[in-house]
Amino acid sequence: MIKRKIALLLSLLLLFGALASCINKPEPDPSPSPATAAPTASSGQDANNEDNEQFERISKEMFISVATSDGFTYHQFIKDPAFYGINEADVERGWGSISLEAHEADHRDNDEILQRLAAIDRSNLTPMNATAYDTIVETLELANASRDYFYYSEPLETLNGNHTMLPLMMTMYEIEDKSDLDGYMYLLEDMPRYIGEIAEFEKQKAEKGLFMSENALETVLASIDTFIESGENCFLIGFIDDVLKDGVDGMDKDTAAEFSEANRNCVLERILPAYSELRSTLSGLKAKCGRFVGAAERGEEAKRYFVSSIKSSAACDMEPEDMAELLDETASTLVTKLMQIIYSDRDAMSSFGSKITSGDPDTDIEYLLELIKDIYPTIPEQQIEYIEVPDAVAEDFSPAAYLLSAFDDPSRNIVITNPTADTNTLLLTMAHECFPGHLYQTQYFRNGGFPLAQQIAAPSGYSEGWAVFSELMIASKAERYGANACLIDRYNSFACNIIIPAYISLRVNYNGWDKQRIGEYLESYGLNQSEYINIIYEYAVNMPDYFFNYGMGFANTYRIYQKVNPKTDAELLAFFKEYLDLGPCCYDVLFKHFGITA
């Protein structure tokens, strides 16, 4: 189905500075639970008509296909396979595959699903199913636009690439009993094979003249070196030892010792050597590094791939020049609002840079829940478990991340924190990751009966747009820290760290801008310092679509908010409920609902 990275399960907070196929799998129809039941029909549609039943079959098949596409995703998303009629013999227990054959199979499956959806009379669907239908169709079509550009993708991105995410994901594997440990060991033992496939993919890219830039290569190699050099102190060894020390259900000391030894041997004798081989392969390709220029300078194919990738990231089928116009307008709006506060509230400006946090995540969460109780729909009470990202990958990781919860047991909420990150704005980080950001929105959907395929295929641009907008909403309400001071912080951060970098990436990769042209544009914002120009140019070249789920997601969410223009708490509550009740959507679907035209 939709091509995904290993970071599928993480909703990341931006710091400036996986492989699923949808195939037809017959399964019984279990009795629905409250978290997964299909909604009842409304507005006169019969939820039991043939079109609704066919759509819900397709939705469930898509969900099962993604949820069983690799061992980690399966373990994280599914607690009771029998509930979904999943035959565990059909589950991929390893990391899947990265190959042209798998890529082409994904798109053939997309085509088949689109054909089946086209046979459905959309007018017969319930409103909830119709909205999900529109989003699934657009998501698949946006994904299919990349079908001819397999070798332009990059699994080893300089930030949160698979070389850092694979071992990190292992430390998030929930282990309660011996069967969980067995699944963990299967994934661990499969890592060398998957890393080898990545190495082979990079060699194929190099042969086609599509290898990463030397700048990106140096960054990736430095990260790999840090992991290799950890040796006996590798966090993967300590992780399992800590799990076993805490105790695993049904496991005696002798069996625990065997697992500890097997884990240690696998890390030292297989995982670290596999990373050494990957490093050797990448180093040997240095002579084939690509030029340190944007897609526009690399040819029309590279440019077309860039367009397809930013549309998919942005979750909307907007043309590049229209994106550029929206991003430019959004940056201007944010800076104008920032200046208005500076001129009207000197105290706010003097407080700029002060801490926006109590210093304690749980205390910040309590304050967030207080701030949102009258303006966001209520969801069940949630528990949060905090995990620190290992030091060995901290420099390559975002300040925080929310690990998406299981569909049939959404009670476990994990937030990953980065001890090396700046915590001065922890309240806003928790707003992004927890309330009313990713955690809140995920749990709203888990408990809302939305179609399974719509939830599991939620576009990242939609999710990140909501989470970034959540920071702004909390900033506007956080009187404890001075709302205007908080707004200055967010307006400044969003403009400099999200919107403008997305705009620059678009201009570099679509219009061929160089550093001089970037400097000319940034001069009006007073941002034409060489260090800033170099940083955003590097992102534009090495990770061209990185900012678009954040930047376009926020710009489009903010655009809808401004169109509705809720002013009172009651109007905010009504707006957020209307927005959330549509489920995860592509923005074109949201635009149509809220009456927004180009």
N, C-alpha and C positions, 0 to 999 in steps of 0.2 A: 504494500500500500504506500502511504505517504513516506517518503524517505526521511529517516530520522537519525540523529546522532546518539551516541551513548548517553549524552547528557539529557536525554528525553525526560527523565523523571525530575530534573532539577529546575526550579524557577529561580533564576539568579538575579541578584541585585548588581547592577552595573557599577563598576569602578572605572573611571577614566584613567588613566595612567598607563535511528538506530534502525534500524534496518528491518523494517516490517513489511510483510507481504499480506495483502488481503486475499485470502483464498476461500473457496467455498468448503466449509466444514459442517456437515450435517450434525445436529445435536438436538436432544429433546428440549422441549419448552418447559423449564421448571416453573414452579409457582413464584411469582414476583415477591421480593421483599420491599419494605418501605423505601430503601435507598435506591432500588433499581426498577421499581414498578413503572410501567408506561402510564402516562397521564390519561385521565378520562377525557373524552371528547368534549368540545365546547363549540359554540357558534353553529350548532346544528350538524357538525360532521359526526359520522358514526365511527367510533374508534375501532370497531370490529369489522369494518368493511375490508375487502380484499386488498385494496391499495395500502391501507394502514398496516395490515398484517404483513404484506410483502416488504414494506419499508422497514418494519421492526425486525423482520428476519435478516434483512441485509445489514441493518445497524448492528445487530448482535454478532453476525458473522465477522464484520469488520472489527468489532471490539475484541472478539476472541483471537482473531488473527494477530492483531497488534499485541495483545496481552500475552500471547504465547510465543512471540517472535524471538525472544532470548531469555535466558535463565534468570537474569536479574529483574527484568520487567515483569516476568511471570510471578516471581516470588514477591515482588513489591505490590503488585496490583491485585493478585488473586490469593485469597486465603482458603476458600472452599471451592475447588474446581468442580465438584459435583453439582453445585448450585447452577453453574453455567453450562452443565453438560459437557465439560471438557474432559477428553480422554488424555490422561497424562502421558500416554505413549506417543501422542502427537506433538508434545511440547518440545521446543528447542531448548535444551538445558544449558547450552553454551552461549557464546556471544553472537551467534549468527554469522553472516558472511559479508565481506566487502569485495564485490567482484562485479564485472560487467554483466555476467549472467544473472546475478541476483537483482541488479539494477533493472535490467530489461524485463525480468519476471515481475518486478514491482509495477512497472508501467503497463504490462499486459493485464495484470490484475485490476489496475485502475480503470483500464478501458472496459473490462468486463463489468465492473461495478457500475460505471457510468451508463453502460447499455441497459443494465437491469433497472437502474433508477429512471432512465428515460422512458421505460415501459410503464412506469407508474403515473397515474393521473394525479398530479399534485393537488388539484382542486378538491380531491376527495380526502386529503389528509387533514388531521386535526391541526389547529394552529401551531401547536408545539412541534409536531412532526414536520409540518411544512417549513418552519423556520430552520429546523435541523437539516432537512432535505436541501434547502438552498445553500446552506453553509458547507455541507459535505460535498455537494457538486462543485462549488467554487474551489474548495480546498483541493480536491482531486485534480481539477483542471489547472490550477496554479502549479501543483506538483508536477503534472505532466509536461508543463512547459520546459522542464529541465531534462527531458528524456534523451536529448541528443548531446548532452554536455557532461556525461559522467566523469570524465577526466579533469574537468574544471573544478570539481568539489575538492575540499581539503580536510581530511580527518585530523591532521596535525596542526590545527590552528594555534597561533602563538598564545592565546588565552583560552583556557578550558578545552584544549585539544584532547584527543583520545589518549595521548601518551600520559597526561596527568589525570584524566577522568577515570580511566579503567581501574587503576589501583585505588583511587579515592572511592569509587562506587563500591568496591569490595568492603570498605570499612562501614558502609551504611546497610549492609546486608543483615536483616533482622534474624537473629539466631535464638531460638527458644528450646529446640530439642535436637536430637541426633539427625533427623531427616533434614533439618535446616543446615546442619554442618555438612551433610553429604552434598547438598545443593551448592553450598559455598565452595567446597573442595572441587566439585565438577567445574565451576566457573574459573576457579584459580588455575586448575590444570589445563583449561582450554585457552587461557590467556596467551601462551606462547604461539599457538596456532593463529589466533586472531592478530597478534602483533606481527607475525610473519606475513599475513595477508596484507596488512597495512604497508609493510616494507615492499612487498611485491607491487602493490598499487602505486607507491611512490616511484618505483623504477619504471613502471609503465608510463606514468605521467612525464617523467624525465625524457623517455624515449620519444614522446610526442611533443617535446619542447614546452611542457606545461608545469615544470617543477617550480617549487616555491622560490622566492627571492633569497639572496644570500643573507639579507637582514633577518628574514623570518627563520632561516635555517639556523643561524647562530643562536637565536632565542630558544628554538626547540631543542637544540643540542645541549644548551646550558641546563634546561629543565631536565632532560634525560640524564645528564651527568649527575645532577643532584640526587636523583632517585637511585641511580646505580651505586653511587658512593656511600649510600646509607648502609649497605652491606648487612652485617649482623644486627644493626639498629633499625632495619627497615620497619616502617610502621605496620606493615602487613603481618609481621611476626608478633609484634606486641599486641595487635588488635585481637588475634585469636587467643593468645595467652590470657588477656584480660577477660575475654568472654568465658573461657574455661575456668578461670579463677572465681568468677562470680557464680559459676555453676550452670549446667545445662540439664534440663529435665531428662531423667532416665539414663544418665551417663555416670558410670563409676570412674574412680580415679585412674585405673589402668587404661580404659578407653580414652579418657581425656588426654592422658599422656601420649597415647598413640596419635591422636589428632594433632596435638601440639607439635610433635616431631614431624609428622607428615606435612604440616603446613610450613614449618621452618625449612624442611628439605626442598619443598616445591619452590619456595621463594628464592632460596640461595642457589639451587641447582638448575632451576628452569626459568623462573620469571626474570631475575636479574640478568642471566645470560641472554635471554631473549631481547631484553632492552639493550644489551651490549651489541647484539647482532643488528638491531634496528639502528643503533647509533652508527655502526660501521657502514651499513648500507647508505644511510643519509649522508655521511661524510664523503663516501665515495662518489656521490652524485653532485658534489659541490660545483664541479666544472659545468654542470648543466643547469645551474640556478637561473631562474628567469630574471629579466630586467626589473629594476625597482621602479616600476611605472604602473599606472592604472590600466584597467581593462580597455579603455578607449585607445591606448597606445599598443595594445597587444593584438588587435585585430577584431573583425566584426563578430566572430564566434564568441570571443571572450566578452565582448560588449553585450551580446544577446543573452549569454549566460548570466551576466550581472543583472540585467533587467529582470530575468525570470526569478533570480534569487531574491531580489529586493521586493518584488511583488509578493512572493511567498512569505518572506519575513514580515512584511507590512500587513499581511492578511487582507489585501485589497488589490483589485485589478486596475490600479491607477497608473497612468502613463508617467514616465520619468519627469517630464517637464511640469506636469501637474503636481507631482510629489515635491519637486524643487520649489515651486511657488508656495505650496502649503508650508513646507519647512521654513522657508524664508520669512513668511508672514508670521509663523509661530514664534520664531526667534525674535523678530521685531516686537511682537506683542509682549513677550516675556521681559525683554529689556525695558520696554516702555513702562510696564507695571512696576518693575524694580525701581526705575528712576522716580516714578511718582511717589513711592513710599519713601525713598531717600529724601526727596525734597519736602515731603509733608510730615515726616516723623524722624527727627534727628536722633531721638532716643533709640529707635529701631536700628539705625545705622551704627550707632555706637555700641550696640549689643551684637552686631554681626560678628560671627566667629566664636561666640560664646557657646557653651555646651547646650545641646538640645537633647538632654537625657538625664535621668536620675542616676545613671551609672549602673543600673541593674535591669536586666531584660524583663524579669517578672514584674517589677514595679512599673516599668514602661508599658507593659502589656495591660496592666490594670488601668492605667491612665487612658490608653487607647480605647479600651472597652467603655470607659466612661464617656469619652468624646463621641463615640459612634452610636451610642444606645438610642438616641432620638432621631438619627438621620439615616440609618441603615436598617434594613429588615433584620429581625432577630434570627439567629441560628442557634442550634444546641450548644451548650457549654463545651469548651474544648480544652484538652490537655496538650502541653507542648513538652517535647524532650529536646534538649540542646546537646549538640555534638560539635566539638572543635575540629576544624580541618587539620590534618597532620602538618607538622612544620615543613616536611619535605616537599609539600605541594602548595603551601600557603601563599608563596609569592606569586604563583600562577593562578590563584583562585580569587573569586570575587569576595567582597566583604561578608556576604551572607547568602544563604540559599534555603529555600523551603523544599523538602522532599515530598512529592505528591503522595497522598495516602492511598490505601487500598480501596477498591470499589465496593467490596462486600464486607469490609471492616474498616471504615474510615476513622477509627478512633485514634490511630497512632499518627501524631503530627511531629515531624522532626525538622528542626531548624539547625542548619549547619552554620557555625560562626567561625570567623577568621581572626585568630588572636593577633595577627600582624596588621590588621586593618585599623584605620582611624575610627574610634568609637564615639567621637564628639557629637555625632548626630544619630546615636543609636535609636532614639525614639522614632525617627523617620525611617530608619532601616527596618525596624519592627513593623512600622505601618506598611511598608512595601511587602515584606515577607509574610506578615501575620494578619493584623487587623487594621484596616479593612482590605488588605492586599491579597496575596496568593492563598494563604490559608483560609481566610474568610470566604473568598470566592469559590475555592475548591469545595469546601464543606457545604456551601449553599447549593452547589450543583449536585454533590453526592446525595444530599437529602431532598432534592427537588424533583426526582423522577424524570430527569432529562434523558433523551436517547443516549445509549451507551457510546455509539460511534461519535456523536457530537461532542461528548465529554472527552473521550480519549484522543480525538483528533483536534482538540482545541488549538486554534492557531496561536503561535507564540506572540505575534503582534497584538492580538486581542488581550492575552493574559498580561503581557508586560505593559501594555497601554493602561490597563486597569490599575496595575500595581504602582506605576509611576504617578498616575493621577491621584492615587490614594495618598501618596506622600504630600501632594499639594493640598488636598482636602484637609488632612490632619494639620499641616502647617498653618492653615487659615484658622484653625480652631484652638491651637495649642497656646492658650493665654498664659499658662504656667511659665512658659519660656519666652513670652512676647510674640504674639501671632505675626506681627509685621516683621520682626527680626527673623522669624522662621520662614516667612514668605520670601524675604530677600535671599536667604540661603538657598531655597529651592529654585526661585527664578534664575538666580545666578548659575546654580549647578545644572539645571535642565538646559539652559541656553548654551553654556560652555561645554558641557560634558555629554550631551545627547543630541540636541537639535542641530546645532551648528556642525558637529562632526558628521552627522548623517548627511546634511546638505553638502558639505565639502566632499564626502565620499562619492556622492552622486555626481558632482561636477567633475571630480577627478576621473571617475570610471566611465561616465557617460559622455561628458563634454571635453575631456582631455586637459583639464586644468593642471598647471604646474604650480610649484611653490610660489612663484612670483604672483600668479593670478590669485592664489589663495590669500596671500598677504594683502593684495589690493582690496579684496572683499572684506577681510577682517579688520581693515583699518578703521572703518566706520564704527566698529564696536570697541576699538582700542585693544584688540586682541592679536595684533600683527607682530607679536614677539616671535623670534625665530624658534624658541623652544616649543611653543605651542603649535606653530606651523609644522614643525618636524614631527611632533607626536601625532597630530591628526592626519598628516600625510602618510605616516607609517601605517596607521590603522586602515586608511583608505586603500592602500596597496596590498597589505598582508591579510586583512580581514574585511573585505569591501562591504559585506552586508551586515556587519556586526551591530551597527547602531540602529538598523531600520526597525527591528521589532520594538525597541524602546522609543526611538524618535518618532517614527510614523505612528506607532501605537498610541503614544501620548498625544500627538498632534491631532489624530482622528478622534480619540476619546474627548479631548478638550473641545474640539469642534462641535461634537454632539452636545456636550454640556453647555456650551455657549448658545447653541441654537435653542435649547429648552429653557435655559436661563432661570433655574430655580433659585428663589431668594430666601424663603422661609425654611425652617426645619421641616415643616410638613411637606413643602414642595420638594425638598431634597429627598425625603423618605420616599415620596411617590416616584420621583425620577429614578432613584437607584433600584427600587423594586421593579419598575417597568423595564429598565435596562437589564437587570439580572434575570428576569423572568423570560427573556429571549434565549437564555443559555449562551454558551460560547459561540461566537459568530464571526464570520468575515465582516469587515466594515461595510462592504457594499450592501449587505443584508440590513445592517443597522441604519445605514443612510436612508434606505428605502422606508424603513419603519418610522424613522423620525423626520421624514420629509426633507432630507438634505439633498440638494442637487449640486452638480458641478458649478 
